[in-house]
Amino acid sequence: MNKEEWMSISDRYIMGTYKRFPVVFTRGRGMKLWDTEGREYLDFVAGIAVCSLGHAHPRVSDAIKNQADKLVHVSNLYHIEAQIEYAKLLIQNSALDKVFFCNSGAEANEGAIKLARKYGNDRSNGIKNEIITMYGSFHGRTMATITATGQDKFHKGFNPLLTGFQYVPFNDLGMLGKGISEKTCAVMIEPLQAEGGIRVPDPDYFQRVRRLCDEKDVLLILDEVQVGMGRTGTLFAYEQDGIIPDIVTMAKAMGNGFPLGAVLAKDSIAAAFEPGSHASTFGGNPLAMAAAKATLETLLDGNIISDCRLRGGYFMNKLDALRKKHPVIKDVRGRGLLIGVELDCEAAGIIKRCMDRGILVASAGAQVLRFVPPLIVTEQDIDRLVEILDEILREGA
């Protein structure tokens, strides 16, 4: 079938929750994807910061194949060998003590919300159970996580939202301090706001937030769903802020494309979850754990994360040079290989024209181009992207 036939069938049977581009991908390898017409694309989206090792990474693919031949699923009513191995590896490379496995970023954030409320309620006779999040944030698509998300466009049509959440401006310690009350159990923040436009806080912001949370006896939850697993140049983004959060959520890049999420917490907080408090049928099953272990071992064994910092700096410099040439570029910002280019126009047209030239780019809001390539991206790949973007901007945005 050609792509038009595939897309017609898709429209007939699949709910229209995405505004899809007119392409059907059939295979990938490393930085590249190929569609049903055999056309090649250079991928700077990576499944939205998911395929950090690139497409069809042999180590991850082999781990999935080998595990599928042995055991795909068994209930969490039993101990799972692959889960125990990965949990040990993950925790030993973090600053936290315990992990709960699930299947997505939304589910991880849902688990963190429940854990914070349970911990707060248990310690306060039901008084401390409200959570503060940031305007411009994004935490997921469940009812709790869209309520936690501080953007009206994600709330539209889903009223009534849940109670127990309030929003304050990102990167504003004064307003955060005013928002905390005796009912506040946690503050939930992304180290960088990804969906909110690739917004980077002041260098000392999170150290000051950590001190404020300690002073007010409030938990600090970091949503590292998009920014973790090496994306910003360290395994966890919080490492660059010099703090230890109370709870961290992860997903996206954990399994290099295999669905997986996690909630990490300090021992004293994790203890609030008792048998029956929370669960996930598929969370941490053997197949997911095999993919995750291979992904994390690959990140830790080589220079991929340190290269991410170098490639990110190279990429930012190239884009900043482009900004000086083209007034339509208002700002270039980011960390590691999570980079945003704010435009003085809509991003959609430029994204489509990049795609027409064989380059995949995403957005983070209406006027921000988002670049989240696999961490294996080369300087040559970056040069090609910048060359194409330069051509497009010279033609007129």
Steps between C-alpha positions, in 0.01 A plus 500: 500500500611859443497759778161643396338158544668450837387846618144439383481181706655680796236774484225241482598293803715713733367781720606844384699599806804599295543743212725264307747591228438336160766230530510132604833376636597137456853466639784686667868467578698738718415860408298404191143398418353374172139528386276279284627680189861417588586861583768562763464748789747633756320479834534791746182395685598149619141410586492821710817441702441124520750324269813645659719222362347537156269263318550121511802516730648148480566464873142590592347299216701191596400536866130515404530200266686289756257584780196433277627146448516444878221690679291796382275558799437381851295673770652731759350258752837327456861612506634564148867435432539756220317764706726448800813529285387821335372655823841448661683652201265800481498582870876457537544765230253742661479690828173328598431174681193320362321471166147420380464395136214590267445551126510871413585850614139580586477185709829586672376848587167358615694267731708789634187703571347208689821436694533866603137518611522171691819611672356842583166366624664232713719756677239774549174325578371582153598869488806507268379379161520791254763522225647812339602482133617762251328704231625370167560150635398171343460182706278267295154420367324322788249702702747556783791584272311739274380673816863519612589644159501879516372569147135581429505345152541153651208557740247602238197270491596290802338694783458451785870461567620338820540704817822529696722676244612859458739670256775756540739653243802292404839639610341733758600400854305786659168389355575138589564599860170690512316200356614252764255457788443259787307283252786467252656155486720540192637724228516333157733649236674411174875582512441661158156567361497296181142512366478849648750639248843367610522743790819490708498633859761720666817309601425515875122456477482135602743536789277775634188288440662210685576723799147642498342152492722392791404808700127446438511119543377448144607227258682590179388292199700531179333393177792369294282315250641692201822641642644190670709203380787713373294744290640814668858375532484304827306182571254701712445871442499571875871413515579829327303695760694353794191378685334174602122497442261296713323338205601474133285382210641348180377343176558582128865398441515228764440214255616674179147467363362218713217639720627549853474746790627522856459684829815530710484613864695527822453208739299695756254619236478171309390337827164680468411251226394176665363183334178609330585873491595499133557254216554451128418176319768538234740724693849355515424183306796293374491627140494867606780443748720331240463801269562744785808320632659484155424871447644612832808279471569645155468855634732423792760291315602750233540873446145563384402727789824702497471523120147633551643799684754561223251455216248716683751782532595467133133499398416805713793693353392416145141605571613818671703589191183443299312731736743781420429454129121474519296752707206255500691301764432669834686264733700176519487315833534160655739261667681202353296368208170654609502822300235752406504774236237768563372662184321821414251291299314170513727195511266266310591625153873468561455149642312396185766650272774323695311174456467563126882517493544179700549644850264421789452778756236549773351799679459604863212743476383693197818700445783282629692241297604207719812294427529172694711274277644165606802555723711331232455800266822609329634843413438413135133431578474833680672682214248352257204612713640852539569521127140405417359739760717780363366434150141507620545824695675666206197413287282674758324364808 
